[in-house]
Amino acid sequence: MRTRFVLALGTLVAASVVPAATAVARPVEKGQFHDVFTSEVYDCDGTPAQDSVDVRGSFVFNQRGSSPFPYFRDSVHGSVVTTNLDTGGTYTNVFTANSRDHTITDNGDGTITITVYASGGSRYYDADGDFVRKDPGQTRFAFDIDFMGTPGDPSDDVDVPGSFRIVRSSTGNSDFSDSDFCADLVAFTS
């Protein structure tokens, strides 16, 4: 379960419109989470940096119709504050993302292919708190899961290494097309 959440979150700030649950939908697992952590210091193209992350969200695995495989959806929001340790200035990403399994295909070999719709957006602020960049949009990606012979139990699912792929690139009007995060970190925190 955690692996699927990380895939959804790591892909972008992502997700999509969640349809209303049908009368036959049964939650297999659902919950809320709140994670706060600080990364190790890292090198961002020659600039020492550190991230402070605060993310909240909710998730649900639902049975749909006759499918033996539960469908996943999540909604997350939060912030990542990246500190330029040379200057003490911060570059802040405030984001929201929603994702949902769109299709689950049984590959017949003990694996399934999950296609996810993910949409959301990020707003970036410089060291003075001024809005400087945006990254909205929807993306679609897919990955394979070995369901370990238990299609209705996502707790033992394992990602198939190297199976992640972008099905459709972001549709948003991103300010990041021609920019570099580390260069931005220096520019917006000096």
C-alpha positions in Angstrom: 0.0 0.0 0.0 2.7 2.5 0.9 4.6 1.8 -2.3 1.5 2.7 -4.4 1.2 5.9 -2.4 4.8 6.8 -3.0 4.4 6.2 -6.7 1.4 8.4 -6.9 3.0 11.2 -4.9 6.5 10.9 -6.6 5.2 11.2 -10.1 4.2 14.7 -9.9 1.9 16.3 -8.1 -0.9 14.3 -9.5 -4.3 13.0 -9.5 -7.7 13.3 -11.0 -11.4 13.9 -10.5 -12.8 11.1 -8.3 -16.1 9.7 -9.4 -18.9 9.1 -6.9 -18.7 5.6 -5.4 -21.3 3.2 -6.6 -23.6 1.4 -4.3 -21.6 -1.8 -4.7 -18.3 -0.3 -3.7 -16.8 -1.7 -0.5 -13.8 -0.1 1.2 -11.0 -2.6 1.6 -8.8 -0.2 3.4 -9.0 3.6 4.1 -7.2 6.1 6.2 -5.6 9.4 6.7 -2.0 10.3 7.2 0.2 13.2 8.2 4.0 13.0 7.6 6.5 15.7 8.7 10.2 15.1 8.2 13.4 16.8 7.3 15.7 15.4 4.6 19.4 14.8 4.9 21.6 17.7 3.6 22.2 17.1 -0.1 24.1 18.7 -3.0 21.9 20.6 -5.5 24.4 21.2 -8.3 27.0 22.7 -5.9 24.5 24.3 -3.5 24.0 22.5 -0.1 20.3 22.1 0.5 17.8 20.5 2.8 14.1 19.9 2.5 11.5 20.2 5.2 8.3 18.3 4.2 4.8 18.5 5.7 2.2 16.4 3.8 -1.3 15.4 4.8 -3.8 13.2 3.0 -6.3 10.5 2.8 -6.6 7.3 0.8 -9.0 4.5 0.1 -8.9 1.1 -1.6 -12.4 0.2 -2.9 -13.8 -2.9 -4.5 -15.7 -2.0 -7.7 -18.2 -4.2 -9.4 -17.0 -7.7 -10.1 -13.3 -6.8 -10.2 -11.2 -8.9 -7.7 -8.7 -6.0 -7.5 -9.3 -3.1 -5.2 -9.0 0.4 -6.8 -6.9 3.0 -5.0 -7.4 6.7 -4.8 -5.7 9.4 -2.7 -5.7 13.1 -2.0 -2.7 14.8 -0.6 -1.6 18.4 0.1 1.3 20.0 1.8 4.6 21.8 1.4 8.2 21.2 0.7 10.5 24.0 2.0 13.9 23.8 0.5 16.6 25.7 2.3 19.7 27.0 0.6 22.2 26.3 3.3 24.7 28.9 1.9 22.3 31.8 2.2 19.6 30.5 4.7 16.9 31.5 2.1 14.0 29.2 1.3 12.3 28.1 -1.9 8.8 26.8 -1.0 6.6 24.4 -3.0 2.9 24.3 -1.8 1.1 21.5 -3.5 -2.1 19.5 -3.8 -2.6 16.2 -5.7 -5.3 13.7 -6.3 -4.8 10.3 -8.0 -7.0 7.4 -8.7 -6.6 4.0 -10.4 -8.3 4.4 -13.7 -8.0 0.8 -15.0 -6.6 -2.4 -13.6 -5.7 -5.1 -16.2 -5.0 -8.7 -15.2 -2.0 -9.7 -17.2 -2.7 -13.4 -16.6 0.8 -14.1 -15.2 0.3 -13.1 -11.6 0.7 -9.5 -12.3 -1.7 -6.6 -13.0 -1.1 -3.3 -14.8 -2.5 -0.3 -13.1 -3.1 2.9 -15.1 -3.4 6.0 -12.8 -4.8 9.4 -13.6 -3.1 12.0 -11.4 -3.8 15.8 -11.3 -2.9 18.7 -9.1 -0.7 21.6 -8.9 2.3 23.2 -7.2 2.9 26.9 -6.4 6.4 28.0 -5.7 7.4 31.0 -3.5 10.8 32.7 -3.1 12.6 33.6 0.1 10.4 36.7 0.4 7.2 34.8 0.1 6.5 36.0 -3.4 4.9 33.7 -5.9 7.4 32.8 -8.6 6.4 29.6 -10.5 3.5 27.2 -11.0 3.2 23.6 -12.1 -0.4 22.5 -12.7 -1.8 19.7 -14.7 -2.8 16.1 -15.2 -0.6 13.2 -16.0 -1.3 9.5 -16.6 1.1 6.8 -15.7 1.1 3.0 -15.4 3.0 0.4 -13.5 2.8 -3.4 -12.9 2.2 -5.1 -9.6 2.8 -8.7 -8.5 -0.4 -9.3 -6.5 1.2 -12.4 -4.9 -1.9 -14.6 -5.6 -4.2 -12.5 -3.4 -6.1 -10.2 -5.7 -8.3 -8.7 -3.0 -5.4 -8.0 -0.5 -3.2 -5.1 -1.5 -1.1 -5.4 1.7 1.2 -8.0 0.1 1.5 -6.4 -3.4 4.9 -5.8 -4.8 5.9 -3.4 -7.6 7.4 -5.0 -10.6 10.9 -3.3 -11.0 11.3 -1.1 -14.0 7.6 -1.2 -14.9 6.8 2.4 -14.3 6.0 4.4 -17.4 4.3 7.7 -18.4 1.2 7.1 -20.5 0.5 10.8 -21.1 2.7 13.6 -20.1 1.4 16.6 -18.0 -1.3 18.6 -19.6 -0.6 21.7 -17.5 0.9 25.0 -18.4 4.1 24.5 -16.3 6.7 27.1 -15.6 9.2 24.4 -15.4 9.6 23.5 -19.1 12.8 25.4 -19.5 14.0 25.7 -15.9 16.3 23.8 -13.5 15.3 23.4 -9.9 18.8 23.8 -8.5 19.3 27.0 -10.6 16.0 28.3 -9.3 17.0 27.5 -5.7 20.0 29.7 -6.1 18.1 32.5 -7.9 15.2 32.6 -5.5 17.1 32.3 -2.3 19.9 34.8 -2.8 
